[in-house]
Amino acid sequence: MSAPQFQLLGGHPALDFVNTIHDWTVHEPRDYLTAFPDALRFGAAAGVLSPSEARKLSALPVRQELRRLRELRSRLERILRATVIDRAPLATDLDALTRESVDAARAMRLRRAKHQLVREIETATAGIAVLRWRLVEAAIALLTSSRLNYLKTCPSCGWFFLDMSKNRSRRWCSMAMCGSNAKARRYYWRTKARAARTRGQGSDPR
C-alpha cells in the first residue's frame, strides 16, 4: 500500500491531525495512520516535526505509541464535535486531555528565539512521545483561544477546519473535494427531477 497523501485543509495542525480519518461520518472510515511511520510522515507534513526529527524517531522502539496517538485523535474529535454543536465535551475526555497536558508540560522547556520566549518539547526529552505531546499542546492552545469561534465541520465528510474567509462563508473542507462532489450530486438530482416533470407533462392525459 502506498504512503497516504495528507490533505492539510484544517488551518491548524491539531485539526489536520483529527482529519487523518478520511470520513468521520461513515461506519468504517479510512484511517491514514495505519502504522507509526504514517504518523511521522503526517507530523513532518504538518510542521509538527522537522524532517530530521522524523528520521530520528523512526529508529526508536514504537511500543504502544500509535495506539496512544489514535486515542488522542478520537478524544479530540469528540471534544471538537461537541464544541461545534455547542455542547459540553465529556468530562472524561477533558480529564484525559488534562493528564496528557501534564505529561507534555514535564517535557516542555522555555527557550529564547527571535527576541521572545517560546515553549518547546524536545525530542531528546520526550522521546517517541514528542509528536503526541506537541499535538496535545497545539490542541489545547486552539481549544482555549478565540480562534475556536471559527471552527466548522464539512457537512459531507465531517472534517474540521477554521473558516477564516472574509464573510465566514466557507462550507466545505475543500471545493475540489467535497464541494464539487456535492455540486455534482445536486446537478444530478435537479436534472433527474426536470426529466421526470418533462415526462409527466408529455404523457397522455386520457
C-alpha positions, 0 to 999 in steps of 0.5 A: 500500500502506498504512503497516504497523501495528507490533505492539510485543509484544517488551518491548524495542525491539531485539526489536520491531525483529527482529519487523518480519518478520511470520513468521520461520518461513515461506519468504517472510515479510512484511517491514514495512520495505519502504522507509526511511520504514517504518523511521522510522515503526517507530523513532518507534513504538518510542521509538527516535526522537522524532517530530521526529527522524523528520521530520528524517531523512526529508529526508536522502539514504537511500543504502544505509541500509535495506539496512544496517538489514535486515542488522542485523535478520537478524544479530540474529535469528540471534544471538537464535535461537541464544541461545534454543536455547542455542547459540553465535551465529556468530562472524561475526555477533558480529564484525559486531555488534562493528564496528557497536558501534564505529561507534555508540560514535564517535557516542555522547556522555555527557550529564547528565539527571535527576541521572545520566549517560546515553549518547546518539547524536545525530542531528546526529552520526550522521546517517541512521545514528542509528536503526541505531546506537541499535538496535545499542546497545539490542541489545547492552545486552539481549544482555549483561544478565540480562534475556536469561534471559527471552527466548522465541520464539512457537512459531507465528510465531517472534517474540521477546519477554521473558516477564516474567509472574509464573510465566514462563508466557507462550507466545505473542507475543500471545493475540489473535494467535497464541494464539487462532489456535492455540486455534482450530486445536486446537478444530478438530482435537479436534472433527474427531477426536470426529466421526470416533470418533462415526462409527466407533462408529455404523457397522455392525459386520457 
